Amino acid sequence: MTTMLYLLTLVLPLATILIVFGVRSYAAVQQAKARLASDDAYRQLAESALAAQSQIASSLAAMEANLSDLRIRVAAVETILKAVE
């Protein structure tokens, strides 16, 4: 029975060390997976923000063109009104 007790006192601390090492490595793997998922989410967010920004820029260019056209028309109307006075 002393041999069994001796082996038990050797095996249990070693098993504890192995279990702790396994749990820590598993936690590191899970953290890496979570970080990768987070990075992908940020990448998708950046891509959608870039698409929205380009759409806003094109809308702004169209508005500027319309505003320029309106300025030309208002100037023509002002010219006509000044001629009538």
Secondary structure by P-SEA (a helix, b strand, c coil): caaaaaaaaaaaaaaaaaaaaaaaaaaaaaaaaaaaaaaaaaaaaaaaaaaaaaaaaaaaaaaaaaaaaaaaaaaaaaaaaaaac
